[in-house]
Amino acid sequence: MVSRREFLLANGTVLAAGALGLSLPAARAAASASAPLLPGFGRPTRLDYADIATLHGNDQLLLTTLQGVVNRRRPRLYFNYNEEGYDERWLSSTGAAVTRHDRPLDLVARYRGEVRGAILHDPGVPDSVNVATTLAGLENAVAATAEQAQEHRLKVITDLRGRFDPDDVLATYRWQLDTLWPRCTHTLLSGLPPTRTVSVENVQWREVARETERIRDTSNREVRTFDLSQELSGEEGVFLRFQDSLGDDGWGASVGSLVVKADGNQIAAFTPGTDAEAPYLFDGVNSAVGAESNRFADGGGYFIYRFTPPAGTRELLVEVDLWNQYLVTATTTAPTRVEPFPYFRDYTVASRAMVFWLPPSGETGKLLDEILSKVKPTTPYAGWFSNDVAGEWGGVDRASQHAVEVVPADYYMNGTVHAGVAAKVSDRVRPRPRATLRNRVYLTLTVGEGDNIQYCQRRMRQLWDDPARGRVPTNWTVSPLLADIGPALLAHYQRTATENDLLIAGPSGAGYTYPGSWPEADLAAYTKLTGRFLRRTGMDLVYAYNHRNADDDGWVAFDERIAASYRRNTPIRGIIQSWETGDLQTHVGGLPIIGNLYPQGKAQEYRDGLLRHIEGWDGSTPLFIAGAVNAWNWTPSDIAELGELLGDPFEIVRGDAFFDLLNRHLTKK
């Protein structure tokens, strides 16, 4: 069975240096080891707090860029951004006296004297939001609409309306690179989407079709015809949404082609990912295009098409090539709207970083290469990449080839406050539990996503607060870079960990990267940086990724050069490498390395996958399995359920005990 990740990467998704046509430069001088990798802006002592979760994106953008200018001098503004209240949950950890404000926009007048004025972004050019953010940092200004500037009596510093062609993204960012880059900090890059998609309230959806079985292959693939005639009464058109009917295992609706007929006449026909799809794709932000030119959405994702049949149409039929776990619904009301993406911009403004959004393929990828080549090795790229087939994999790989590590941070809130909190991060390595090497199946369970600092701030806190946490030995990946940008977050996890919780570094140490893609002369700079942060945070295990082999579509194992660099420059005892099939186990460079195993489904199905994996084991030697846990679909309660299901011959151990046993086993051979 081919996994979704393998499916995404078919046909050479990850780009090797040769495929990119890069001529990588000689080693550049690494950044100073004494300076913080991610800057702070002073200790917060008094904070003005407001809940802005229900505000429009324009208002959130205005307030977040205001926060960046104000907090650069001294952190004084703190906001709650989402109804889940994660930011409220962390507020007490700042140690600051808090004044609450019920009218968030009144804070603009309160702090108006600390900004020079407004940079007006162009509502018709989404990427102007990023240029306005960059300029806001350089000019001590806020990003705003013309209406907001007038309402809040803000002087217009720069008006970007009409400056850029909405159809020429390259020209927009080329202008920024040529004009603004010389004034920006060169110690931080930031990739942020200019807009976000927001759900409209009270939209009524009609269920059209649903797959109730767990289908993780193309066995249910067929062309299905859906009658949307009931939706012809809407004035805004007909909206057809595709989702995951079973959102806990990552195999949602997948569409290979679509044909629309109005009263028997074809009015649309397209394959996903092509120019023909563009006029009908109303909202595709939460989906991706796979290697078979299929659009899919897993978990909580979705994609929506909009069709406008001719007036007087009486029958509307849609023929869809559809498979996997699909849920199809329809409505007559526009279900989403597009707004500026406001998050993390306080940090980029305060840092005076250049903000851009360049998908890592095609011509935009070439411009991304040019930007990445302008910074020193180990310069962080904070933010994320486009959500398409080449987004994460191509983006991280390109950054790695330029000796740049990625800090997933596009949803990291109040970074200017959290970076300055005076929290004590422990550098002590936890004592390892005693373990006896026997002929058992040793299983260590690792919750992923910890490289993602917004996950550490948000979803991980939700998981951490589950009362079932601690019942089963579990490794929790976190970013050691939190020591710079969120010390109170890391200190909280360290302080409240049970004896069964072990914090380990997320991919692949000090920032998300593929070590095998780094220029040979620069790899040591990354592992030295990783060693520096691991020693600060008391971690001695790493969960790591590497690049993919474009020839056989498989992961590339860490070789002697990479393992030796980790061994020489970090305190790690072992590495769990992303592998999925669990058949990697090596001892190279004096370091034990094991590939993870990623069974499908929740506890019962996961247990069954483990049993299948050990079918050939005769019990004459120890067997080691590094089990991966999906952070978005699992909870500690699910892990506890798995623990109850696993009896003899399994023994679940923490990662430090696991690698102690594995190392003893490998050195005995």
URFEN-V181461 format. One record per helix or strand of 3 or more residues. SS is the DSSP state (~ for helix, > for strand). FROM is the first residue (numbers start at 1). LEN is the number of residues. If there is no record, write none. Layout:
BEGIN
ss: {SS SS}
from: {FROM FROM}
len: {LEN LEN}
END
This chain:
BEGIN
ss: {~ ~ > ~ > ~ > ~ > ~ > ~ > ~ ~ > > > > ~ > > > ~ > > > > > ~ > ~ > ~ > ~ > ~ ~ > ~ ~ > ~ ~ > ~ > > > ~ > ~ > ~}
from: {4 17 46 57 77 86 97 106 118 128 142 146 156 169 181 188 195 206 222 229 238 254 265 275 281 302 316 325 336 345 354 362 380 392 405 415 441 453 459 474 482 487 501 515 523 541 560 574 585 591 603 623 636 650 655}
len: {5 4 6 17 4 9 5 9 3 12 3 6 4 11 3 4 5 5 6 5 7 9 6 4 3 6 8 7 5 7 3 11 4 10 4 4 7 5 6 5 4 10 5 3 15 5 10 4 4 7 11 7 10 3 14}
END
